[in-house]
């Protein structure tokens, strides 16, 4: 029995996935448990395994395509099984989800559910539409067309994909055959300025190169900016204001998702910041004693995590989030600890961390960090956090303010430990200056959820616990 493979939903906030690799090609056999494809989510890349033995019969998207979760992407079945009906069903689903209204020819019958105005006011323009009046186009082809500035409703493109669907190669072929469409004025200007038309992207109808496209490539004026900066043509491509480009990379994948999420957090949640300076002398002494007595070595981050957890238990309003129009307070502390991974920043989550000792936190977080760096984290291991800590102390950073990981209400930034002058007061009230290991901690809160008084109490309690570390072991 053939099985349709869908884009899996691997997290509560996951709305789409990007297919980065097919491990199998059509016609190849596979076994249950073998990886079939790899997808890139908003946090990491993960392999998806086959759930049955069979043959990889049909794929509906290409590497690099992004599709919404639960949409069909492939079919697995037996070698001699007839899957034509299944393919038709899948194509109908994809067309429905990926539809671009394609005006029907005036003489074509109008489907009962189609708006009359939509099919009577514009002439037919795109070849590759179905009888239902929708354009059949793959997600990748749609993206390429958008990047090239093509209006799908104004092009004559014949689809060569399944059932007449338009694929990426159809878009590229169209661009190739039309790349020299150029206005007479633009052509003359390009010749006078020795500008290759192949290097220009037309903004006119159907990608036609216009006068302004040539002018744009010359901005601010021919050679002036480059000459003033000491560059010449041999330096390579430049920006419009004359800066030489070393390398360009697409803003996409995990980097784009992280950027989008943090931008949403920064510009939606009003951030408020609170900083305390912590004396770590006692903590470093206790840590040294504990590490000498057991094989598993604890880190300063482990104690900071424990102090944060105990403080969240004391102030449960901090362990909350604004979700929709509701303030949600969580029962357990699922502590996220930010770590750098090959694909970018990721936040492994220690679940029910309020049930764990310092050593337990150390063991569990170390295992998560190792999996994060190797790209092996499961979605459940980097989602569901209720509060996050971010430690950049190992890089010598003296102070920083972190952006809240949405939809959480706060994040604690940990800076480097440095020997600094410290004023001590003895029992007689006499003051003296000594040198102590000091560290800055900064709390960022969502001011919609957390008020200033609560935030100040929270960061002060974290400081108190770190300076009285025996309480972290109770």
BAFIPA-959909 format. One record per residue (C-alpha): x, y, z. Coordinates in steps of 0.1 Angstrom, whole numbers, plus 5000, padded with zeros to 4 digits. Each point is the difference from the previous one (the first is absolute). Example, Ala and Ser with C-alpha at 12.3 -4.5 7.8 and 13.67 -1.06 7.14 Angstrom:
REM BAFIPA-959909
512349555078
501450344993
***
This chain:
REM BAFIPA-959909
500050005000
501650334989
500550275026
500150374995
502850175019
499250355013
502150295013
500049925037
499150255027
502949975024
499150285024
497150215012
501150314982
501249824968
497950124970
502249884971
503249794994
502750034975
501149684983
503850014999
500849654987
498449694985
501949695011
498049784975
499250054964
496949884982
500149624994
502549935028
499149755027
499950105037
499549835033
498250115031
502250225021
502250124971
500250374996
497950124970
500650375001
501350285022
498150325008
501150335015
497750135027
500150335018
502849865023
501949724983
500249744973
498649665007
499749674980
496649844995
499949624999
497849764980
497249855019
499749694978
502049794975
499450084963
501150194970
500350384997
497450054972
499550374997
501250345013
498050324997
502650265011
503650064994
503050065023
499850365011
496250024999
498050125030
496549885005
497450035027
499849725026
497749714993
500250054962
500949694980
503649984988
500549644988
498549654996
501549675012
498549674987
500749674983
501849994967
497049884979
497350195018
497850244980
500250345016
498550214972
496950085020
502150095031
502250234979
497050184987
498650045035
503350145012
500250244971
496650135007
501050065036
503150184990
498250214974
497450105026
502650105025
502450154974
497450164978
500550334982
496850124983
500549964963
497250164980
498249764977
499550064963
496750194994
498549714981
500949755028
497149895023
500150165034
500049775030
497050055022
502150095030
502350244981
499350385004
498750124966
501950335001
503349815005
499649824967
498350264978
502150315003
503549884991
501149804969
501749665004
503850055004
501749695015
500249664985
500149725025
496750075018
497549735009
496450004990
499150135034
501750334991
503249975022
503650014990
501949685006
503550105012
502649855024
500950195031
503650044987
498950134966
497850255017
502950125022
502350044970
497350194981
499650235029
503750065004
500350094963
497150245002
497749804977
496350055001
498549664995
496850154988
501850184972
502149724985
499749744973
501749695015
499349654990
500449765029
502049684994
499449855034
497549735010
496650074985
501250324984
501250165033
502750274998
503349905015
503250205009
501649904967
497050154981
500650335018
503749994993
499449914964
497750294996
502550245016
502849864977
497950054968
498950355010
503150145017
500950234971
496650185000
501250365003
498650344990
501950194973
501050285024
501349755026
502049814973
501750314987
500850125035
501549665010
502250004968
501250365007
500949915036
501449654991
497549835023
499249634993
496249954996
500549655014
500950165033
496750195003
496649895013
497250164982
497250165019
497750064970
497249784988
501149644997
503450085014
500850264972
503150215007
499150365002
502050335001
499750025038
501649655003
503150124982
500150325021
499749795031
503049804992
502050324995
499050175033
501150235015
502050084968
502449814978
503249935019
499850305024
499349815032
502549734992
502750244991
499550205032
500449695020
503149894982
498449714981
500049914964
498049754979
502549725008
498950015036
496849824991
496350085004
499050305021
496950135017
498250304985
502150245022
503349844990
500849755028
501849694986
498149685007
502049715014
497249755001
496249974999
497949745016
496249955001
498250115031
498149685004
499649685020
500649995037
501750345000
496950174985
497749825024
502150105030
500150364987
496350014994
499149865034
502450235019
498850304980
496449925009
501049985036
502150325001
497450214982
496949845016
501049955036
501150325017
503449895016
501050125034
503549935015
501349955035
503749945009
501749885031
503749945008
500649675018
502949895023
500849644990
502749945026
497949755021
498549834969
503449944984
501349855033
497049765004
500249904963
503649925004
499349785030
497149824982
502049944969
502949855020
497749755016
498349864969
500849904964
497350224984
501350365000
497550285005
500250344982
499150345013
497149994976
498649715018
499850205033
498650304982
497349774985
499149875034
499950355015
497750114972
497749705005
499750055037
499250374994
497449914975
498449785026
500050295025
498650244974
497749784978
498750304981
503450014982
499449654987
497350114977
499150134965
497550224981
498349774975
497350174980
497950195025
500849785030
502850015026
501149645004
501949905032
501849664997
500049735027
503649874993
503250174991
501249904965
503350184999
501550094967
503850044998
501250184968
502949844982
501750054966
499549724975
501249964964
496650124987
499950305023
498850085035
497949735016
498449965034
499949655014
497449965027
500549835034
496549885008
498650015035
503350155011
498550095034
500149635008
503849974994
503150065021
503050204989
501849684989
496849874982
499850334981
503749974991
499549644987
496950084980
501150334985
503449864990
498349724980
497750264983
502950224991
501849724984
497049904979
499450374991
503650034987
499749684979
496650104987
498249715017
497550175021
496449884998
497350274997
498849925035
503550085013
500050364988
496450105004
497750065029
502350235020
498550235027
503150215008
503450034984
503650085012
502850104976
503649995011
502750184980
502550015028
502349754983
500750274974
501050265025
496850214994
499650235030
496450104995
497249944974
496350014997
498349704984
496850014979
497249805016
499349664984
496350024990
497549945015
501849995033
499950305023
503750025009
503649914994
503050025022
503450114985
503249875016
503350194995
503649925007
501549965035
502750265007
502250095030
498950345011
500550235030
497349935026
499150205031
499649785031
498550105033
501049815032
497949945031
501350335015
498950204970
503550054987
500450004962
502849864979
500749944963
500749654989
500049814966
497049784993
498949794970
497050214987
497449934973
497250204985
496649854994
497350184981
496349914999
497950094969
496349995006
496950054979
498550315016
496549894989
500249715023
502650095027
500050335019
503250185012
499649915036
499749624994
503050014976
502150185025
499149755027
500749714977
503550114989
500950095036
499049665013
502149834973
502950215012
499349905037
500049634992
503250014980
501750185028
498649745025
500549694979
499549765029
496250064994
500449864965
501049665014
497049975023
***
